[in-house]
Amino acid sequence: MADSTIDSELIIQYDNWPGPVEAPTFDVGDGFLDKRYHNVSIPAFPIGTKVQVKNVTLGKKGYATLIYLQVGTQDATTMVAKTACIPDSATLWYQLTNDPDSCIKTPTNLGCFAISAITNAYYGWFWEAGIVPEDALPGLGGNFVTNTAVVAGGWMFGASDAVVGMDIVDAAGERPAGFALADDAA
């Protein structure tokens, strides 16, 4: 069970995934949830492709980065928008899970959030850096689940009660996954 929640306007993610952001003219079709590209069994973009969008209307103003990855396995709680995802495979760096029993390790600074429901072994876009891209993905607005009492400052992806989520930083020497602008609603 989650400890609390934190509003989407109060979190920022750091870009900890490898690779550069593509040029701003990169075509994502009819949006990141376009059924030709997202939740598909064959990747529509090169794995690890990162694109940046500018948020100007909903939520905080600024830039966000999305990354194209694959779901490895999911726990009993199916991934939906705002589900925390972390590396699932030690050999396929681009596979994600929300299952703390399947992941490589927690806490970790390498993670992202699902932008919608997505099927095991399928490919799609995930929010991985910057502010929450509510203009491009309004479904990401509102509360994100936290696992522990997240306080203003750095946070990591961690696990408690069999759920992956945002946790306080407790991995000495590791760069945080992101920054909370305020305490969670605990």
C-alpha positions, 0 to 999 in steps of 0.5 A: 500500500502506498504511503501517500501522493504528491501532485504532478506539479511538485515533481521533476525527474532527472535524465538518467537514461543514456543517449541524447534527445532527438531534434525537436522536429522528430515526428511522433504522429498523432501524439505519444499515445498514437496506436501506431507507435505506443503499446505495439508488439514491434517497435516503431522507433529505435529503442531508447529514442528520447524526444523533448516536449515543451509544456506551456499550458497545463501544469508547470511550464518547461521541458519534459523528455519521453523515452521509447522502451519496452515493458518486460513484466508487470506485477499483479498491478497492471501499468497505467498512466503514472505507474513507476517503472524501473529496469527489469532485465540485466541483459536488455537495459531497455525492458521495464517492470513495476514489479519489485520482485522482478527488477534489478534493484531498488532503490534506483535512480534509473526509472520512468513513468508509464503514460498509459496502460501497456501490455507485457513485451510491448513497446511505447513511450514513457515520461523520463525527465523534466517536468510532467508533460501535461500538455502532451499527456493530460492523463499525467496530471494530478497525484503520483503515488509515493511509497514513503514520506517523500520530502522536499528534495531528492527522491529515488525509485524504490519499493514497499508493499510490493509496489515500485514508486517514489521513495526518499533517497537512501542510496548513499552516493547515488544521484537522485532520480528526481526532485520534489518541490514539496513534501508529499501529502502524508 
